[in-house]
Structure formats: structure tokens, C-alpha cells
Amino acid sequence: MACKHPRVDDAHVDFLPENKLLLNAVGEGIYGFDLEGNAVFINPAAERMTGWKAEELLGKNIHDCHHHSHADGNPYPQEECPIYNTLHDGIAREISHDLFWRKDGSSFPVHYTSTPVYKNDRLIGVVAIFRDISIQKQTEASLREALKQVQALSEKLANENDYLLTELASHRQEVNISGESETIQSLIQQIKLVANTSSTVLINGENGTGKELVARNIHALSDRSDQPLVSVNCAAFSPTLLESELFGHEKGAFTGATSRRKGRFELAHQGTLFLDEVAELSLEAQSKLLRVIQEQEFERVGSSTPIKVDIRLVTATHHDLLKRVEQGLFRMDLYYRLNVFPLHVPPLRERLQDIPLLVSDILLNLNHKLGKKIKGVSKQGMQHLMAYHWPGNVRELQNVIERQTILCHGQILQIPALQAEPQPQDKGEFQTLQQVEAAHIRRTLKRLNWRISGPNGAANLLGLPASTLRSRMLKLGIKRPA
């Protein structure tokens, strides 16, 4: 479709960016439009992606040049274009599923934003910022195809080698996850499928659902099981400390670095590295993690010598990573690198039928740990467990059973009716972050009888080192009641 050629008048000068050097340096394509929808600024990245030179587009209606049609070739009227809608209503828009046409007639998928520009409270134009997401689209397509192939292969093996697979399963370690519900059995099958591959796994689920247990089973069933499984809680370290924790440091790299130290990547060489709460990584740490995944090498802090590593990466988070990508808190390219084989761990409220089996396994461990001889839970106690909604998931169930086991003097646990922690009523007043944090810590400590450390302590439930929790309690003035 031919481009229109309206005249560029002096009014366009007010819209030109003052710092063109900065805009010319960025990797995203940038267009500036006046109120008539004509281009008044085009940066070099936009030229490279579209094949159109700035002098060919300035003063023209860019929509008619490379946004004129949909992917299927149907016309894309200007009045339906989000960029031009922003010119009329001044509302910013973000589009993830669209494409631009190059000068040579080819097209590429884009993610772009259209942002209104005001001067003296008057709308004078729009800035559109876009990037080519071809690689991400290819990755999505490859992942879908790979999953289809895995499913087809799985069905073929199941049909042709059912007896053989049954025999092999009897001679190898099974998944150590309790539950007979359909969701858990599906999760177990997925773990078995992915364990002996080198694919990166992203485990998603609420706090307390057992994401680390899933990671440990993936490692135990893999061909790296005789090598180390190294775990890192990304939320437990500041961005500065996390870099040293992951990559290690040289002596003198920073104040307090009195000796060389290997990082978790180095320790996990030929084994599995489990990054828990990966969504908490800073953008800088995300960039460095992406490089390690791509190149399988890194440098210690304070060194320029690359170190090669061979690791299997398993990550976990309770966040919606794709939503954090949209919020600009997580790199899109890193998301697609991590989300090769996603696993979802269901919350306990969605598999209540697994509670009797979970309780049986928990009691078995507690009898050994506490020297008890508990045989089970009373019928009424089990009804109380089944009626509760379990906001803390399996971790909360473990805590409840351990607490009642300690208090029990017989062989049958009597579980009282369980109630959720009361929520503070809105009194029309705002609370500071410290007040909210202090209230949350107090509730957790009270629920756990003020137990701080240990696997069933408040620090573990809050995802903090015990020393950090004690420091926060001191700072917030939290003391155990006399």
C-alpha cells in the first residue's frame, strides 16, 4: 500500500525529543507522531527492524506503510489501530500480539506501547515504542512442539512397553510425594517424564505446597542423582550478597572478602542447581543468570576469568512470572529460558482427599523424630482436618500435626476444630509497612508457640534465616509474652 505524503510544518518541532542521542542509543524501536498521525521522529533501531529509513517515513502516515494489514492479510483500518486511538483519547496502551510489515513485504511480531505526549497540559502527539519478539514466538512454538512430541512418545512407550516400564519402575527410586489425587498423580507423571532430561524446569505453586520437594525428586530421579543438589533461596539475600552467593568471589573483591569463595553455580557443577523464589532476583542478577544459562560460564565477583559449568537448572516461585514480565519486574527472555517445562504444585485445599495419606506419612516421621507411638488421628479430628481450608498448605498441616503430637499423651491424636488466623479489621486508618510486618510476624509466632528456628519454626514458614527473623523482631520490638 502506498504511503501518504502530508507536509511537515513547524508545529512538529515542538514534538521532537530533546535528547535524541539517548533515544538513538536504545535497542527498542521508537516512533514519534503528531496529532495527525504523521511521523516526526524515528530512531535507528526502528530503521533496522523495519527496513524503512527515517527520511522515507518522516512526515508520512506510518500506519499506511507497515501496519496496514493483519497477519492473515486482511486490511487493518487506521481507526482500529491502538496507536492512533491514543492520539484521539490520550489513553496509553500496551499490545503484545500484533505485527509490523517491513519495507520488503515481510512481517515480524511485535510488543509495543503507545504513550500520549503532553505539552502545557495539551496533547501534542504520541510516542510508540516497540520490539521484535520473533525469538520469543519461536521459543513458544518450539516448546509446544516439544511437548507434543513428549506426549506422543510417552503414549507410544506406554502402549508398546507397558510391561517393561512396570518392571523398571520396581527397580528404581519412586517419586517421594504423598497423594493419590488426580492432580498429584499427574504431577508425579510429569516429574518422571522430565527427570532424566536436561531441560530446565520451572515449578510454580503457593508457599508451603512442597516446591522444594518436587525439585529434590527431579534431581533424585535424574542421571545426576549421584552429583550434588545445591539450593538457593533467592529471597533470603540482598542483591549484592546474592551475586556473591551464586557466583562466588575472589579475595579482596569487596570489604569482608578475606578469602576466595566458590559460589553455588560452581558447587553444583555436573549436578542440579535449585533456585527457589527466582522471581525475587534483581534485574541485574536476572541478566547475569541469563548469561550463565546461555553460555554455561560465569566469572566470580572480582575476577574476569570465565569458569565453565555443567548444571541442570530447576527454579521455583509462588509468583505469576508472566505477570511480572508484563509489569517490567522480570526479563521476558529469561522467563522463556526458565519456562521450558513448567510444573504446577496444587494447593492443599484442591486435594483434600490426600490429607489422610499425608497425615499417615507425617506421623511416621514424627514418631521417629519425637520418640512417640501415635497410631493415627481420631475420626472427628480427621473431619476437622478435612474441613479446614489450609492457607499454609502442607507446611501448615505438618505444623498442626507436630504440635498435637507433642501435646498428645495417648496413641490417637485428637485434633480440635481449626480456625483461620483472624484478619485485622479496617478501622479507616492506614498502617505502615513496619506495622503490617510486625503484625504478620506476631501472628506466625503465636501460631507456632513462638518457635523461631528449626524446620517447623516461624523463620522457615516466613522464608527467612532464623538470625534474620530475630533481627527483625528486635528492630520491630517483638517480644514473647511473659
Secondary structure, DSSP 8 states (H G I E B T S, - for coil): ---------GGGGGGS-S-HHHHHHSSSEEEEEETTSBEEEE-HHHHHHH---HHHHTTSBHHHHHSSB-TTS-B--GGG-HHHHHHHH---EEEEEEEEE-TTS-EEEEEEEEEEEEETTEEEEEEEEEEE-HHHHHHHHHHHHHHHHHHHHHHHHHHHSHHHHHHHHTTS--------SHHHHHHHHHHHHHHTS---EEEE--TTS-HHHHHHHHHHTSTTTTS-EEEEEGGGS-HHHHHHHHH-B-TTSSTT--S-B--HHHHTTTSEEEEETGGGS-HHHHHHHHHHHHHSEE--BT----EE---EEEEEESS-HHHHHHTTSS-HHHHHHHTTEEEE---GGG-GGGHHHHHHHHHHHHHHHHT----EE-HHHHHHHHHS--TTHHHHHHHHHHHHHHH--SSEE--------------S----HHHHHHHHHHHHHHHTTT--SSTTSHHHHHTS-HHHHHHHHHHHT-----
